[in-house]
């Protein structure tokens, strides 16, 4: 049976061919650590890493490539952003939103447990799952240090109004942190127009790079306030026993994941060449095809906003009488469709849509190589399951469109 990968919100697959070629070239021809030698292979590795910074900076409309800090993943980047902005000697307040991922909620909870901060979680509209920017404004206090927000939900795909919230944060002098795990590479992001101070994103999802990659973009000037969480060798200013204060070295101790970063660079190049706008239009086509195909399926609920312009291609569903993991198992065993079931590391988001107590949802998530035919195939599989007809699926090429 043909396998259909619809778990791109966890990590994108497949990757562009150029990503794998870059990884293989590094492994076969370079293999060096940037900044750790003056020989040609180390210099070339450093050049490739800087090229990746330059491409990411262009993608997010940043000001300076050296303000792109490489991290292990988006969670690592968010830990640096959130914890680095909190001074343990100066108690403060932080704001998050009900649709946020645990990559925001858990670092805030850890700081709260240490007594360093208090927090306010702003609820979302139950119908749209969007937060009202004015509700965020009303949550700001004199001691508010940061607002942390998941741009696009990994549960329902809903996209939050970050530009309006960013402008409120900038007006009030509050640091604005955006989690772009499900939006980078899917929808346009402009850190300057959106008034984003710290943008965290994974390299392995919408940017199509390898696992183990991610970045934090730091708006110029914020590095003066952002504490380091790790210190160590950088290959620069080695005579000092303290961390260099210039970027990117200040936040990048140790050797880079060079093999991952050169792959990520090609994923970003692929995205830039096709443009995020074009990729977003393709994703809207997939969303529309899916929503149209499941609209009249009795017993099936698809969560999230109905407008293709208010969401990314993350579709959470439930079928009456079936547990999410049971549905995922049937989709794989009878139809070859790979999904993710459960709470998706976002319990408050499931609380917002009423699926927390029931164990969450089954999530299908699209990528740039998914086709409308494949989306309709998945919708037909869900229709068959909802009707109690879990027969083996026809091969994709035999599906009607």
WOQUIFEN-V380370 format. One record per pair of residues at least 24 apart in sequence whose C-alpha atoms are under 8 Angstrom apart, sorted by the first residue. I is the first residue (numbers start at 1). GAP is how many residues later the second one is. Records with the same first field share a line. If there is no record, write none. Layout:
I->GAP + GAP
This chain:
1->334 + 335 + 394
2->334 + 393 + 394
3->332 + 333 + 334 + 335
4->332 + 333 + 334 + 370
5->332 + 333 + 334
6->331 + 332 + 333 + 358 + 359 + 360 + 361
7->331 + 332 + 333 + 356 + 357 + 358 + 359
8->197 + 198 + 357 + 358 + 359
9->145 + 173 + 196 + 305 + 356 + 357
10->195
11->193 + 194 + 195 + 200
12->192 + 193 + 194 + 196 + 355
13->195 + 354
14->355
15->193 + 194 + 252
16->192 + 251 + 254
18->245 + 248 + 249
19->189 + 190 + 191 + 243 + 244 + 245 + 246 + 247 + 248
20->243
21->242
22->240 + 241 + 244
23->236 + 237 + 239 + 240
26->233 + 236
27->232
31->228
33->222 + 223 + 225
34->221 + 222 + 224
35->199 + 200 + 201
36->199
45->213
48->214 + 217
49->209 + 212 + 213 + 216
51->214
52->209 + 210 + 212 + 213 + 214 + 216
53->212
55->210 + 213 + 214
56->209 + 212
57->160
59->130 + 209 + 213
60->128 + 129 + 130 + 131
61->128 + 129 + 130 + 131
62->128 + 129 + 130 + 155 + 157
63->156 + 157
64->156
66->181 + 182
67->150 + 151 + 152 + 153 + 180 + 181
68->147 + 148 + 149 + 150 + 180
69->146 + 147 + 148 + 149 + 179 + 182 + 183
70->143 + 144 + 145 + 146 + 182 + 186
71->142 + 143 + 144 + 145 + 181
72->140 + 141 + 142 + 143
73->128 + 129 + 130 + 138 + 139 + 140 + 141 + 142
74->29 + 105 + 107 + 126 + 127 + 128 + 129 + 139 + 140 + 141 + 142
75->28 + 29 + 127
76->138
77->123 + 124 + 137 + 138 + 139
78->25 + 26 + 101 + 122 + 138
79->24 + 25 + 28
80->148 + 149
81->96 + 117 + 119 + 135 + 145
82->25 + 26 + 64 + 66 + 95
83->24 + 28 + 144 + 146
84->141 + 142 + 143 + 144 + 145
85->60 + 61 + 140 + 141 + 142
86->30 + 31 + 59
87->29
88->28
89->27
90->26
91->24 + 25 + 26 + 52
92->24 + 25 + 26 + 51 + 52 + 53
93->24 + 25 + 26 + 27 + 48 + 50 + 51 + 52 + 53
94->24 + 25 + 26 + 50 + 51 + 52 + 53 + 54
95->24 + 25 + 26 + 27 + 41 + 44 + 45 + 49 + 51 + 52 + 53
96->24 + 25 + 26 + 51 + 52 + 53
97->24 + 25 + 26 + 27 + 34 + 51 + 52 + 53
98->24 + 25 + 26 + 250 + 251 + 254
99->25 + 30 + 51 + 54 + 247 + 249 + 250 + 253
100->49 + 50 + 53 + 246 + 248 + 249
101->49 + 52 + 53 + 244 + 245 + 246 + 248
102->243 + 244 + 245
104->44 + 45 + 46 + 75
124->228
126->226 + 227
127->178
128->30 + 176 + 177
129->29 + 175 + 176 + 223 + 224
130->28 + 29 + 30 + 31
131->29 + 30
133->28 + 31 + 32 + 35
136->29
137->28 + 31 + 32
144->30
145->29 + 30
146->28 + 29 + 30 + 31
147->27 + 28 + 29 + 30
148->28 + 29 + 30 + 31
149->28 + 29 + 30
150->28 + 29 + 30 + 31
151->27 + 28 + 29 + 30 + 31 + 32
152->28 + 29 + 30 + 31 + 159 + 160
153->29 + 161 + 196
154->28 + 160 + 190 + 192
155->159 + 160 + 161 + 189 + 191 + 194 + 195 + 208
156->147 + 148 + 149 + 155 + 158 + 159 + 160
157->25 + 147 + 154 + 155 + 156 + 157 + 158
158->146 + 147 + 152 + 153 + 154
159->151 + 152 + 153
162->32
163->30 + 31 + 32
164->30
166->28 + 29 + 30
167->27 + 28
169->26
170->25
181->24 + 25
182->24 + 130
183->129
185->86 + 91 + 94
186->90 + 93 + 94 + 97 + 126
187->89 + 90 + 92 + 93 + 125
188->88 + 89
197->25
203->61
204->60
206->161
207->57 + 60 + 61 + 64
208->56 + 59 + 60
209->51 + 52 + 54 + 55 + 56 + 57 + 58 + 59
210->50 + 51 + 53 + 54
211->49
212->45 + 48
213->44 + 47 + 48 + 51
279->89
282->86
283->29 + 30 + 83 + 84 + 85
284->24 + 25 + 28 + 29
285->87
286->27 + 80 + 84 + 85 + 86 + 89
287->25 + 26
289->83 + 86 + 87
290->85 + 86 + 89
293->83 + 86 + 87
294->85 + 86 + 88 + 89
297->86 + 89
298->88 + 89
299->87
300->82 + 83 + 86
303->50
313->52 + 53 + 54
314->49 + 50 + 51 + 52
315->48 + 49 + 50
316->45 + 46 + 47 + 48
317->44 + 45 + 46
318->43 + 44
319->67
320->66
323->35 + 36
324->35 + 36 + 37 + 38
325->37
327->35
328->34
330->60
331->50 + 51
334->56 + 57 + 58 + 59
335->46 + 57 + 58
336->57
337->41
338->26
339->24 + 25 + 26
340->24
373->26 + 28
376->25
